[in-house]
Amino acid sequence: MSTIGGARVLVTGAASGLGAALVDAFRARGDEVLATDRVAADGIDLVLDITSDDDWAAALTAVRDRWGGLDVLVNNAGVAGGGRVDVCTLDEWQWITDINLFGVVRGTRAFVPMLKEQRSGHLVNVASLAGLVHPGGMGSYNAVKAAVVAFTETCGHELASYGVRASVVCPSYFRTNLMDSMQGSDELVGQVVGALVARSTITAGDIAAAVLAGMDAGDEVIVPDEPARHAYYLKWADRPAYDAVMRDQAAKLQSADGATP
């Protein structure tokens, strides 16, 4: 089934931010959407904690009962985190990995048998620009988002013969409430990232529109905003310049904390 109007779509993390914007964008073009989130809220059709296998099994049952199949699975739910290598704790690594990576894996594993059986569908996994370029102070976040990029590409290769597509979304900083979920021992990194989000002029609606356009164009890697495209291009076009920018940013982070690299 085409994803342009009339598709059956499940979106995780749909109560706010990009998830809510995606729900609005899909519905605006005539798609049917099952909006899910970890807690019940206005506009949420189904409570789904992406770290729970039982919740994913219930979501699969709900989709079968409601539609008999699914055209688009959007693994959007996630949290913010990070911290310098010697500051971010292993517990923080475990927390962000279980949500941002294994949440995507659980959702994909739950629905892939249905997609293979119907021989159609589209997996859309929301990663981050951090999955493609890797600034200092964000080791855990960079690592899990890079893993989502790799996992999505792998799914695309495995499922192509079944008529199932896979796309990964890699936005830069945009205005959202993602920082509400920020956790970590490295408070300075949280302050820096929070300021970047607050200064951005890009909205969740802008990103959602670009995601749908990228899906319809058949893009496997959707880089939905100009700052993200510029950073990604710089990495591949001029690696020394990219490295210089990343290392300068890391040095400024250390200096702000009173450390001497």
Secondary structure, 3 states (H helix, E strand, C coil): CCCCCCCEEEECCCCCHHHHHHHHHHHHCCCEEEEEECCCCCCCCEECCCCCHHHHHHHHHHHHHHCCCCCEEEECCCCCCCECCCCCCHHHHHHHHHHHHHHHHHHHHHHHHHHHHHCCEEEEEECCHHHCCCCCCEHHHHHHHHHHHHHHHHHHHHHHHHCEEEEEECCCCCECCHHHHCCCCCHHHHHHHHHHHHHCCCEHHHHHHHHHHHHHHCCCEECCCHHHHHHHHHHHHCHHHHHHHHHHHHHHHHHHCCCCC
